[in-house]
Structures are given as C-alpha cells and as structure tokens.
C-alpha cells in the first residue's frame, strides 16, 4: 500500500505518525508532498524542519510534477490537508479528480464566528456542493470537526474522528515530588489561546499551592506579565521563551498538569497529547479538539468559557487533585489512545473501511 500526504509544511505534528505508518507491514511507501519546509509562524515558535525517517519528501512541486506523482502512483491513497487551499493543494486536488485518484481530506473545523464566519460557512457549503463528491473520506479533527463536515452534508459513514497522533520520548526518571501542583502551558500568548483569562481565574486562588510555567510569547505577553505582577503572583507564575521542540518535550517530567485554555477555535491541541503521554493530567477548554480525549475523574478536567465559574471549578479540581488516575495509568492509556502507533493502525483501519468494505473502526480514545 502506498500512502501520500499533501501538506502545507513538514509538520512536527505529523512526524511520528508518518514514521509509525512506515513500519506497518502492509505499507510499502509513504510520501509527503509539501508547499514549503516550514512557515514563519512555526519557526518563531522554535520549530525546526523535522527529519521524518523512511518518508520520501517532495517540496514545492510544479503543476507537471504534481501530475507526475498522481500518474506514477495510480493505486495510492492520497490525503490532502485541505480542499483547494493554496496553490499546491489546488493543483493536487484538480489533478486527483482528473486521474480519478483515491483521495481523502485531513480537515480541522473552520471558525464560524461573526460575519467572516458566516461567509466562510457559505464558502465551505459551496465547496461541498461542487467538490466534496470527489473526496472519499474525511479525517475530521475533534468533535467540532466531525460536526462541521457532517453538518455540511458529507456522509457520516465517511467522516472519521481524527487527532494529531504523536509519540514522545518519556524520561526514565521523574522529578522529586513537591507539595505544590505544577502546571505547564506552552504556546502563543494571545487572545485565542485563553491563557490570560486562565491566569486571571488562577489569581483568585493565589493562596493555594501551585506553580504555572508559561513557555512562549505573543501579543498579550506584556499585559499578562503586568497582570501577574499586579496580582502578586511572580513567585508562582514564571515566563520562559519558546523552546526548541526537542527541548520542550523534556520539560513535561517536571509537571503534574498541562493546561490548554483556548477561547477560540483550536483544532486539536498537541501539547495536551504530549502531556498525557508523559502521564500528566490536563485542564482543557471544551473548544479544543483534544477535550474529546479527556475523561472526567481519570485524566483531567474540561471546562467551558461560556459557563460562568466553569474554569474556576476546573482549577479547584486540579489543585485538589483527588480521584484521578496515577501517572503511569494515564501514560499507559494514552499510548493506546492517542500515540503515533495507535494513529497509524487506526488510519489503516479507515482505509480498509472506505475501500474494502470493512466495518467502520471505533474512535481510539473511546475504545482504549
């Protein structure tokens, strides 16, 4: 089986998943075609262009080269990271239709808020009418992704819940236990990520024993630092710049909880996956796709910004830290639910369902 993935960049979020696919006995080749190596946005976050073992990568193909890829691998299954999004993806989609290729789409939900959201919805509805008949399946990220694409009228039997499946190196030794609950956030400090709102809620329980380390930067960084200073929390909340990815993943061992308090669209939220795979518990807003994988009284707490007091209650539960599974149990569950190896097997089950009439597979994080 030959598998081809069309993406905007060579993404760290895809690296371990693709490497796991390469190792599957039924897979003979994995090819990734990208528009560029890395985006300025990701570079500013400390990303480097990853080396993906065993995967052939083609960069910035011309129209003729795109046609040649489809012509050479006539029986391959193609997954496009969006339908007619950008020059390369548009060429790939049109060529795949022309050559009657097997095609799927890996799609996050789109933002429906406000006037722009309504116009965006009309655009996607038009796409559904004109283009989606050529797409055999959707890998829809998170519950909102599934809701989005089934809501547009795509056959629910061809919409498969999807995650950004990753694997991380877990240190063999954990840090010495401490009294306070240690929380990590890594990402942009901006409105959509909700970290400023979360800190404001956290400041209301400043007498509790906790620490929060924030790795990142962004437009709200200075105002957030001022809030921390004004609330007298500088001994509890510390700021660090973006770290290179390989360095960041070594930090999880020093924490008990990972937080992702997004207040606007957040397709999945890989930081939470990485935390769970390290045995951390998660505080997560229900806007994040990864909230689907958070089980109450097991591996974390999900809250809603739309519900007054919900975030504060989640914080209290985390700081009380009662009734949750231990670190090793959470890590073991995560390996069977959201790891790269689990994602690779799930993806092949999807292919069998779509093209060979096999039963639609269960969602890994629900059956784990």
C-alpha positions as CSV (number, residue, x, y, z in Angstrom):
1,X,0.0,0.0,0.0
2,X,1.3,3.4,-1.0
3,X,0.2,6.4,1.1
4,X,0.7,10.0,0.0
5,X,0.1,13.1,2.2
6,X,-0.2,16.6,0.8
7,X,0.6,19.3,3.4
8,X,1.5,22.9,3.7
9,X,4.7,22.3,5.6
10,X,6.8,19.4,7.0
11,X,4.9,19.3,10.3
12,X,6.3,18.1,13.7
13,X,2.8,17.1,14.5
14,X,2.9,14.5,11.6
15,X,6.4,13.2,12.1
16,X,6.0,10.3,14.5
17,X,2.6,9.3,13.0
18,X,4.2,9.0,9.5
19,X,7.2,7.2,10.9
20,X,4.8,4.7,12.5
21,X,3.0,4.2,9.2
22,X,6.3,3.3,7.5
23,X,6.7,0.4,10.0
24,X,3.3,-1.1,9.3
25,X,3.7,-4.4,7.3
26,X,1.0,-3.5,4.7
27,X,2.6,-0.2,3.9
28,X,5.2,-0.2,1.1
29,X,5.8,3.5,0.7
30,X,4.9,6.8,2.5
31,X,5.4,10.0,0.5
32,X,4.9,13.6,1.8
33,X,4.4,16.4,-0.6
34,X,4.7,19.9,0.8
35,X,4.4,23.5,-0.3
36,X,7.3,24.7,1.9
37,X,9.6,23.3,4.6
38,X,8.3,25.4,7.4
39,X,6.2,28.5,8.0
40,X,7.5,31.7,9.7
41,X,4.8,31.2,12.3
42,X,6.1,27.8,13.4
43,X,9.7,28.9,13.1
44,X,9.1,31.7,15.6
45,X,7.7,29.1,17.9
46,X,11.0,27.2,18.0
47,X,10.2,24.6,15.4
48,X,12.8,23.2,13.1
49,X,12.3,21.3,9.9
50,X,11.9,17.7,11.2
51,X,13.6,14.7,9.6
52,X,11.0,12.0,9.1
53,X,12.6,8.6,8.9
54,X,11.6,6.4,6.0
55,X,9.4,9.1,4.4
56,X,10.2,10.5,0.9
57,X,9.5,14.2,0.8
58,X,8.9,16.3,-2.3
59,X,9.0,20.1,-1.9
60,X,7.2,22.8,-3.9
61,X,6.2,20.6,-7.0
62,X,5.3,22.3,-10.2
63,X,2.0,21.5,-11.9
64,X,3.7,18.9,-14.2
65,X,5.4,17.3,-11.2
66,X,2.0,17.1,-9.3
67,X,0.5,15.4,-12.4
68,X,3.5,13.0,-12.5
69,X,3.1,12.0,-8.8
70,X,-0.6,11.0,-9.4
71,X,0.4,9.2,-12.6
72,X,3.2,7.3,-11.1
73,X,1.3,6.1,-8.0
74,X,-2.1,5.3,-9.5
75,X,-3.2,3.0,-6.7
76,X,-2.0,5.2,-3.8
77,X,-4.3,6.7,-1.2
78,X,-3.9,10.5,-1.1
79,X,-4.7,12.6,1.9
80,X,-4.9,16.4,1.3
81,X,-4.6,18.9,4.2
82,X,-7.5,21.0,2.9
83,X,-9.5,21.2,-0.4
84,X,-8.2,23.7,-2.9
85,X,-6.4,25.6,-0.1
86,X,-3.4,27.4,-1.6
87,X,-1.7,26.8,-5.0
88,X,-0.2,23.4,-4.5
89,X,-3.3,21.9,-2.8
90,X,-5.5,23.2,-5.6
91,X,-3.2,21.6,-8.2
92,X,-3.2,18.4,-6.3
93,X,-7.0,18.3,-5.9
94,X,-7.7,19.1,-9.5
95,X,-5.2,16.5,-10.7
96,X,-6.5,13.9,-8.4
97,X,-10.0,14.4,-9.7
98,X,-8.8,14.3,-13.3
99,X,-6.9,11.0,-12.7
100,X,-9.7,9.5,-10.5
101,X,-7.4,9.0,-7.6
102,X,-8.3,7.7,-4.2
103,X,-8.5,10.9,-2.1
104,X,-9.3,11.9,1.5
105,X,-9.0,15.2,3.4
106,X,-7.5,15.9,6.8
107,X,-9.6,18.8,8.0
108,X,-9.9,20.9,11.1
109,X,-13.2,22.7,11.8
110,X,-13.4,26.2,10.5
111,X,-14.2,29.3,12.5
112,X,-17.9,30.1,12.2
113,X,-17.9,33.2,14.5
114,X,-19.1,36.6,13.3
115,X,-19.7,37.9,9.8
116,X,-16.5,36.3,8.5
117,X,-17.6,33.0,9.9
118,X,-20.9,33.2,8.1
119,X,-19.1,34.0,4.8
120,X,-16.7,31.2,5.5
121,X,-19.6,28.8,6.0
122,X,-21.1,29.8,2.7
123,X,-17.7,29.1,1.0
124,X,-17.5,25.6,2.5
125,X,-21.1,24.9,1.7
126,X,-20.3,25.8,-1.9
127,X,-17.3,23.5,-1.8
128,X,-19.4,20.7,-0.5
129,X,-21.8,21.0,-3.4
130,X,-19.1,21.3,-6.1
131,X,-16.0,19.4,-4.8
132,X,-16.7,17.1,-2.0
133,X,-18.2,14.3,-4.2
134,X,-14.6,13.6,-5.2
135,X,-13.4,13.1,-1.7
136,X,-13.8,9.5,-0.4
137,X,-13.3,10.3,3.3
138,X,-12.7,13.0,5.8
139,X,-10.3,12.8,8.7
140,X,-12.1,15.3,10.8
141,X,-10.2,16.7,13.8
142,X,-12.0,16.7,17.1
143,X,-15.8,16.6,17.8
144,X,-16.2,20.0,16.2
145,X,-14.5,18.8,13.1
146,X,-16.9,15.8,12.8
147,X,-19.9,18.1,13.5
148,X,-18.7,20.6,10.9
149,X,-18.3,18.2,8.0
150,X,-21.3,16.0,8.7
151,X,-23.3,19.3,9.1
152,X,-22.2,20.3,5.6
153,X,-23.9,17.1,4.3
154,X,-21.0,14.8,4.0
155,X,-21.9,11.1,4.6
156,X,-21.3,10.3,8.3
157,X,-20.0,6.9,7.3
158,X,-17.2,8.6,5.5
159,X,-16.3,11.1,8.3
160,X,-13.8,9.7,10.7
161,X,-12.9,11.4,14.0
162,X,-9.2,12.3,13.9
163,X,-6.4,13.5,16.2
164,X,-2.9,14.6,15.8
165,X,-1.4,11.3,16.9
166,X,2.1,11.8,18.3
167,X,4.7,9.9,20.3
168,X,7.2,11.4,22.6
169,X,10.3,10.3,24.4
170,X,9.4,9.9,28.1
171,X,12.3,10.3,30.6
172,X,13.0,7.2,32.6
173,X,13.2,9.2,35.9
174,X,10.6,11.6,37.2
175,X,11.4,14.7,39.3
176,X,11.2,14.6,43.1
177,X,7.5,15.1,44.2
178,X,6.8,18.5,45.6
179,X,3.8,19.9,47.6
180,X,2.5,22.4,45.0
181,X,0.7,21.4,41.9
182,X,3.0,22.2,38.9
183,X,1.3,23.3,35.7
184,X,2.7,23.9,32.2
185,X,1.5,25.9,29.3
186,X,3.4,26.1,26.0
187,X,2.2,28.1,23.1
188,X,1.2,31.6,21.9
189,X,0.3,34.2,24.4
190,X,-2.7,35.6,22.5
191,X,-6.4,36.0,23.0
192,X,-7.4,32.9,21.2
193,X,-5.3,30.6,23.4
194,X,-7.1,31.9,26.5
195,X,-4.0,31.9,28.7
196,X,-4.5,35.4,30.0
197,X,-8.1,34.6,31.0
198,X,-6.9,31.4,32.7
199,X,-4.3,33.3,34.7
200,X,-6.9,35.8,35.8
201,X,-9.0,32.9,37.1
202,X,-5.9,31.3,38.7
203,X,-5.2,34.6,40.5
204,X,-8.4,34.2,42.5
205,X,-6.9,31.2,44.3
206,X,-3.4,32.6,44.8
207,X,-3.3,31.2,48.4
208,X,-3.4,27.6,47.1
209,X,-0.1,25.7,46.5
210,X,0.6,25.8,42.8
211,X,3.1,27.0,40.2
212,X,2.5,27.8,36.5
213,X,5.3,27.9,33.9
214,X,4.5,29.6,30.6
215,X,6.7,28.8,27.6
216,X,6.0,31.1,24.7
217,X,5.3,34.6,23.6
218,X,2.8,36.7,21.6
219,X,0.8,39.9,21.6
220,X,-0.6,39.6,25.1
221,X,2.8,38.7,26.7
222,X,3.5,42.1,28.3
223,X,-0.1,42.6,29.5
224,X,-0.1,39.2,31.0
225,X,3.2,39.8,32.8
226,X,1.7,43.0,34.2
227,X,-1.3,41.1,35.4
228,X,0.9,38.6,37.2
229,X,2.9,41.4,38.8
230,X,-0.2,43.3,39.8
231,X,-1.7,40.2,41.4
232,X,1.4,39.4,43.3
233,X,1.9,36.1,41.6
234,X,5.5,36.5,40.3
235,X,6.6,33.8,42.8
236,X,4.1,31.4,41.4
237,X,3.9,32.2,37.6
238,X,7.1,32.2,35.6
239,X,7.7,33.1,31.9
240,X,10.1,31.4,29.5
241,X,10.7,32.0,25.8
242,X,9.7,29.5,23.2
243,X,11.9,26.4,23.3
244,X,13.1,24.2,20.5
245,X,10.7,21.3,20.3
246,X,13.1,18.6,21.4
247,X,14.0,20.7,24.5
248,X,10.4,21.4,25.3
249,X,9.3,17.8,25.4
250,X,11.9,17.0,28.1
251,X,10.2,19.5,30.4
252,X,7.0,17.6,30.9
253,X,8.6,15.3,33.5
254,X,8.7,18.3,35.9
255,X,5.0,18.9,35.9
256,X,1.7,17.4,37.2
257,X,-0.8,19.2,34.9
258,X,-0.8,20.6,31.4
259,X,-3.2,23.4,30.5
260,X,-4.7,24.5,27.2
261,X,-7.5,27.0,27.9
262,X,-8.3,28.1,24.3
263,X,-11.1,30.6,24.0
264,X,-11.3,30.4,20.2
265,X,-11.1,27.6,17.6
266,X,-8.4,25.1,18.4
267,X,-8.5,22.1,16.1
268,X,-6.8,19.6,18.5
269,X,-4.1,20.8,20.9
270,X,-1.0,18.6,20.7
271,X,0.5,20.0,23.9
272,X,-2.2,18.1,25.8
273,X,-1.5,14.9,23.9
274,X,2.2,15.2,24.8
275,X,1.3,15.9,28.4
276,X,-0.9,12.8,28.6
277,X,1.7,10.6,27.0
278,X,4.0,11.8,29.8
279,X,1.4,10.8,32.4
280,X,0.3,14.4,33.2
281,X,-3.3,15.3,33.8
282,X,-4.9,18.0,31.7
283,X,-7.1,21.1,32.2
284,X,-8.6,21.9,28.8
285,X,-11.4,24.1,27.5
286,X,-14.2,22.3,25.5
287,X,-13.2,24.4,22.5
288,X,-10.1,22.3,22.0
289,X,-10.5,19.1,19.9
290,X,-8.3,17.2,22.4
291,X,-11.0,17.7,25.0
292,X,-12.7,14.7,23.5
293,X,-9.9,12.6,24.9
294,X,-10.2,14.0,28.4
295,X,-12.1,11.7,30.8
296,X,-13.5,13.3,33.9
297,X,-12.1,11.9,37.1
298,X,-9.5,10.0,35.2
299,X,-7.0,12.1,33.1
300,X,-8.2,15.6,33.5
301,X,-10.9,18.3,33.6
302,X,-12.8,20.0,30.8
303,X,-14.4,23.4,31.3
304,X,-16.4,25.9,29.2
305,X,-15.7,29.6,29.0
306,X,-19.4,30.0,28.1
307,X,-20.4,28.8,31.6
308,X,-19.7,31.2,34.4
309,X,-17.5,29.7,37.1
310,X,-16.6,26.6,35.0
311,X,-12.9,27.5,34.7
312,X,-12.6,28.3,38.4
313,X,-14.2,25.0,39.3
314,X,-11.8,23.1,37.0
315,X,-8.8,24.9,38.6
316,X,-10.1,23.9,42.1
317,X,-10.5,20.3,41.0
318,X,-6.9,20.2,39.6
319,X,-5.4,21.7,42.7
320,X,-7.4,19.3,45.0
321,X,-6.1,16.5,42.6
322,X,-8.4,13.9,44.0
323,X,-10.0,10.9,42.2
324,X,-7.7,11.0,39.2
325,X,-5.6,8.1,37.8
326,X,-1.9,7.9,38.6
327,X,0.7,9.0,36.2
328,X,1.6,5.5,34.9
329,X,-2.0,4.6,34.3
330,X,-2.6,7.8,32.3
331,X,0.5,7.3,30.3
332,X,-0.5,3.7,29.5
333,X,-3.9,4.7,28.4
334,X,-2.5,7.5,26.2
335,X,-0.2,5.0,24.4
336,X,-3.3,3.0,23.4
337,X,-5.5,6.1,22.6
338,X,-3.5,8.9,21.0
339,X,0.0,7.7,20.3
340,X,1.5,7.7,16.8
341,X,1.5,3.9,16.7
342,X,-2.2,3.8,17.6
343,X,-3.0,6.5,14.9
344,X,-1.2,4.5,12.2
345,X,-3.2,1.4,12.9
346,X,-6.4,3.4,13.1
347,X,-5.6,5.1,9.7
348,X,-5.2,1.7,8.1
349,X,-8.5,0.6,9.6
350,X,-10.1,3.6,8.0
351,X,-8.6,2.7,4.6
352,X,-9.9,-0.8,4.9
353,X,-13.4,0.6,5.8
354,X,-13.5,3.1,2.9
355,X,-12.1,1.0,0.1
356,X,-12.5,-2.7,1.2
357,X,-15.9,-2.6,2.9
358,X,-14.7,-3.4,6.4
359,X,-16.5,-2.2,9.5
360,X,-16.1,1.5,10.4
361,X,-13.5,1.5,13.2
362,X,-14.1,2.8,16.7
363,X,-12.5,6.0,17.9
364,X,-9.2,5.0,19.5
365,X,-9.5,7.3,22.6
366,X,-13.0,6.0,23.3
367,X,-12.1,2.3,23.0
368,X,-8.8,2.5,24.8
